[in-house]
Amino acid sequence: MAAASTKAMALANAVYDYLIGLDEIGLSLFLKDWPCEPFNTRFVSQTDLPVLSYLPKLVPGTNKEAEKLVKMLKTSAEHLCWGQTYTAEDFGAGFLEKYGWTELIGLRGPTDSKDIACGFLLLGPDIEYPMHSHESVEVYVPLSSQGLWVQGNDPWVTRPSGVPIYHKSWLTHGIRTESTPLLALYLWRGGDLAQKSHID
């Protein structure tokens, strides 16, 4: 199996154990739909993005289990398939220099699932992921110590590492980074798991 698939599957198993350990009832539907062995797998090519240059600068939060995932991603990142949903026409070329994700499970990741998507979002410092929405229900779990989050008309707030953030279907939300990059685990369920978000 290619290095990208092997590393992604090892990360996916670690993510599952991490999510189970959070003991959050809101995650139960995602965990119920988690793929089981034998996995349906696909080949994904290793790809690189400019945002990966910020990985060494991540500041782990105080959650020790989250810190383990951050370290595991740092050592695996070069073997994974990194992508971008948007173009320069959407948010500008500067945004693309500091934005990227890698999917572990879903319609595009090495482990196939039509029920859920799971991966990591990486944002560089001093950018804003503008307000957007999508059909799928989403959960973010911040894994680093910096970042501001907003939902609907609520104020921007900081969120601690290891505490899930829930977005219901079509709820407008955004993310802003400050002086350090941000890493978050993401999960999608329901709707089009490969949908480009609606820019709000």
N, C-alpha and C positions, 0 to 999 in steps of 0.2 A: 504493500500500500504506500502511496506517495506520502512524503513527510508532512505535507499540508493536512491530509486527511488524518494521519496518525496523531499529530499534535492537537488537531481540533477535537478529535474524539476523546483524547485524554482530558482536555480542558472541559468538554461537555460533561464528562463524568464527575469532575471536580466541582463544576457549577451545580450539578444536581445535589451532591452531598452538601454543598454550602447552603442551597435553598432549603433543603430539608432541615438543616440546623437552625434556620431562622424561625421555624415553627410559627409561620404566619398563615392564618386561615385564608387570607386573600390569595395566596399562591396555590391553594389546593387544586383548583381546576387546571392550572398550568402543569402541575406535577402529575396529575392524573393522566394528562395527554402526552407525557414525556415518552419518547420512543423507547421500545424495549428490544432487547436482543432476541433474535439476530437483527441487527440494524440494516435498513435499506440505505446503501451508501452510493455516492457519486464522486467522480473525480473532480477536484477543483484545483486550479493552478495557483501556485504561490504568486502573490502580487505585492507591490510596495506602494506606499503613498508618502507624500511629504510629512504628514502629521505624525508618522512613526518616529520622527526625530525628537518628539517631545516625550516619548515613553520614559527615557531615563530621568526626566525631570518630574515625574509623578510624585506627589507627596501622599503616601498612604494615610488613611484615616486611622483612628484609634482602634477600630475593629480588627482583631488579630486574624480572624478567619478571612476577612476581606483582603487583608495584607498578603496572605498566602496566595490568593487568586491573582493579585496584582503581580507578584513575583513570578508566578507561573506564566502569565501572559507575556511578561517582559522577555522571558527566555524562549518563548514559542513564536513571538510575533513575526519574525522573518520567514517562518515556514507557512504562514496562514495566507488566506485569500482576503485582501482588503478591498473594500468597494466604497462608492459614493453614489447616493441617490440623486443628488442635485447637480446642476451645471453652473458655470460662471454667470449665465443669464439669470439664474434664480437669485443668488445671494452675492455674486461677485467672486473674482478670482482669489481674493484674499481669504475668503471663507474656506474655499477648497484646500488652501494650503494648511489649514488647521482643523480639518474634519475628515473623519473616516470611520468605517465600521467593519467588523468581520463577523460573519454569521457561522455559527457552529451547527445549528439545527434549523431546518426549514425548507423552503422551496429552492434556496440557492446554496445552502451549506453542504458540507460533506456528508452529514447525516440527514436523510430525507424525512420530512414530516409535512403533512398537509394540515395538521391541527395546530401546531405552535411554531413560532420562530424564536430563536435564542442566540444571542451573541453579545459583542462588546461594542460600545460607542466610545470613541476617543476624540476629544476636542482639545485644541491647543489653547494657550492663554489669551486673554483679552479679546474674546470674540463673543458674539451673540448668535445662537441658533434661533432664528426668528420664530414668531408664533406660527404654529402649524397644527394640523389635525389629520386624523385618519380613521378608517372604519374599524380596524382591529382594536381590541382592548389591549392596553399596554401597561407593563410594569417596568420601572427603572429601579435599579439598586445601585446607588453611588458607591464606588469602591475607593475613591480618593477623597481628600479632605476639603477640596475647594469647589465652589460652584453655587450659582443661584438658580432657582427654579420658579416657574410661574404657571398658574392654571387660570384660564378664563380672565376675569377682571380682578383677581386677587393680587395682592402685592408680591413682589419678588421676595423669596425667602431662601435661606440656606437650609440644606438638608444634611443630616449626619450620615457618615459612611455606614453602610449596612442596614439602613432603614428603607424599606420599599416605598416607592412613589407610584400611585395608581392613577391611570388615565382611562376613563371610560370612553366608549366609542364616540368619535367626533368631538371630544373635548379639546379645545384650543389650549396649547401649552408651548412653553419655550424654555431655553436654557442659556445661561450667561456665565462665562468664565471670567476670572480675575487674573491675578498675576501668575497662576500656575495652571497646568493642563488638568483636564477632567477625564476620568475613566468611569464608565457606568456599565453595568450589566443590563441588558434589555430582554424583555419577553413580550411577544405578541401572540394573541389568540383570537380566532374568529376573523371573518372578513378576508380580504385579499392580503396574504402574508408578504407579498412582494410589491405592494402598492407604494407609489410615490405619494408622499403626504401632500395634502392640500395646503398651500401657503395662505395663511390668514392675515 
